[in-house]
Amino acid sequence: VAFSINQSDAITAVSKNLRDVTYETFEIKKEIEVIHNFVDVKRFQKKPIDAFRRVIAPDGEMILMHASNFRKVKRVQDIVYIFAEVNKKIRSKLLFVGDGHERPAVENLCREMGLLDEMRFVGKQEQMEEILAVADLFLLPSEYESFGLAALEAMAAGVPVISTNVGGLPEIILNGETGYMSDVGDIAGMSKNALEILTDKTVLQQFKTRAAAHARVFDIQNIVPKYEALYNRFL
């Protein structure tokens, strides 16, 4: 959220949820205009690099992925439990992108569960479009997301999303079409939803296609003009 007390200024929020939270937190009388975050869809329309996929999944396993700053609010440990359930029925690998305070605890949990060989921790990466291109499913079990840009980037790359039903995520994800949303901490539900997508290759492709199509709603070409129109009203 960006705002000031100057009555000539505009106030914007990147999601309806963040707008509502702002009204609850601050004494703001002015209207807050919602202009969603955007993604450059063309950037994420990459063909998967076969050699890279084979490095992650040498035996043709499914690739599940998570990317974040590994804060507690991301509930990264939940991802390990979800993966463990999925991997019981579908041979899979889990790709962790990013770094942060919770990463050592997550690595220890993987070790304790005997799953470390099925995980890949690649740290912070700039070329997310290259990594997302090889993923089959994106996991985002956060306690809260003001918008959910990571989920939108995954969808732009044609990767369905398993997430929690919090914050701005319901404004991005079409439940049952581009992914599934569950309550915070619902490991069983998220595992079930992940398996529903991954078990049938035809179903997986349908989710991938719908995810990529819906991400175009938030393409930079559609969102930037809204900011330009807002600026023109105040210039």
N, C-alpha and C positions, 0 to 999 in steps of 0.2 A: 504494500500500500504506500502511496506517495500523497502527502497532503500538507497544507499549511493553514494558518488562520486567516490569510489574506482572502477576502471574499471574492476577489477576481480570479482566484486559482481554481483549477479543476481537481477533483479527487477521483482517482481510479483504483480499482482492485482487479486482480487477475482471475478472480472467481467470485461467484455469488456467495459462496461460503465465507471467503475472506472478507467480503463486504459486510456480511451479517456479523461476523466476529468483531470487525472494526467498530460497527455501531454499538455493540455490546461493551466494548472495552474503552472507547473514547467518547467524550461528549461532542459529537459532531452533528451539526444541524443541516449541513449542506448535503446535497445528493451525491452519493458515490456511484460513479458509472463503472460498470463491469466491462472490461475489455480483456478477454482471455489471453493467456500466453500463446505464443505461436511456435511453429516448427517449420524449418525449411525442408519440405517434403522431398524435394529433388536430391538434397544432400543424403537422405537416408534410403534412397532407392538404389542400393548397391547389390550387385550379384555376389553371393557368398563365394569366398575364396576356398576352394576345395582343400588346398594344402593346410590352411589354417583350421578348417573344421576337423581334419584328420588328426591334427595335433591335440585338439581338445577331446575329440571322440574317435579314437582310432578304429574302433570296432562298430562304427555306425550307430552309436548310442544317441538318444535324444539329448539335446542341450538345453538345460534350464539356466536362467541367468538372473542375476540381481546386480544393480549398480546403485551406489549411494555413498554417503560420507560416514557410514557405520556409526551413527549416533543411536542412542537408546530408543528414540522415537521411531526408528526404522524397524525395530523388532527383528533384527537379522537372525537371531537364534531360531525364530519361528520358521525361517526358510530352510534351515537344516532339518527340522522335524518334518516339514512338508516333503522335502526331497527324499528323506528316508522312506516315507510311505510310498511315494511314486516309484522309487527305485526297486521296491520289493516286487513290483509288477511289470515295470518297463525299464530296460537297461538305460541308464541315464548318466549324464555328467552334470555337475553344477559349476557354473562359472561366476565367480565373484569379481566385480569390478569396483575399484575405489579403495579407500583407506579411511581409518578413523579410530576413535578410542575403543570401540567395541570389537575391533577385528581380532585381537589376541584371544578374547573370550570365545569368539566364534570358532577360531582355529582349534582351540582346546576342546570345544564341544564336538567338533568333527572327529578329532583324534579319539576322544572317549567313546564315541559311537562307532568307531571303526570305519569311518567314511572318508578319511582324509585322502585316500587314493582316488576317490571319485570326485574330488573337488579341485578347482583351479583358482588360485588367488592371483590375479594379475595386477593388482594395485591400480593407481590412477592412470587413466588413458585419455588421450585427446581424440583419437579417431573412433568415436563411439559407433559411427555408421558402419565401419568395417567389422566391429565385434558383433553388433546387433544382427548383422546380415547372416550370421551362422547360428543364431539362437532360434529355438523352437517355441519357447515360452518364457515370459518375463514375470518374476515374482516380486510383489511389492506389498508386504503385509503390515504396512506402517500403522502406528497408532494415530497419526495425523499427517495430512498433506494439504497445504494451503491451495495447491493446484495439482501437482503431479506431473511435472515436466518429463521426468524419467519414463513414466508410463506412456506419455504422448510420443516421445521419441521412439520407444519400442514399437508402438502401433504404426508410426510412420515407416518403420522398417519392415512392416508386415508381421510383427510378433504379437500374438495375443497376450493379454495380461491377466494374471490372477492377483487380485488385490483385496484390500479391505474397503468397506463401504463408508469412507470417512472423508471429511474435508471437501476438497474440490474434485476428488476422483469420480463421483457420480456424474459430474459435468463433462467428463472425458470419455469414460468407458460405457459402452452399451452392454448392460448385463445380459449374458446369454448370447451375445452377437460378436463382440470384439474381445470378450474375456468374461470373467466372472468376479463378482464382489461378494465378500463374506464379512461377518462381524469380526472385530479385532480379537485375535487369539483363537479363532475357530480353525485350528489346525486340521481337524478331520474334514471340515467343509471345503477348505481350500485344497486339500489333498485330493478329495473326491472330484472337485471341479477340474483340477489339473489333469487327472487321469481321464476324465470324460473327453477332454480336448485331445490328449496325446494318444489315446488307445487306437483311434481310427484315423488313418492318414487322410481320408476324404474329409472328415470332420475338421481335422487340423488345418487343412488347406482352406476350408471355408472360413474358419476363424481368421486365418492369416489374411485372406482376401478382404474380409469385412473390416479388419483392423486397419489395413492400409487405406481403404476407401474412406473410412470415417476420419482418419487423421487429416485428410485434405480439408476438412471443415476448418481446421486450425492452421492451415498453411499460411506462411508469411504473406503471401499475396492477398489473402482474405482479411488478415488481422491488421496489418500495417495501415491500410487505408482508414480504418476506424480511429487509429491514433492521429492520423493526419487530419481527419475531419474534426477531431476534438481540438487539436492545436489551432486549426483555422478559425474555430469559434471564439478563441481567446486572443488571437493576434490582431 
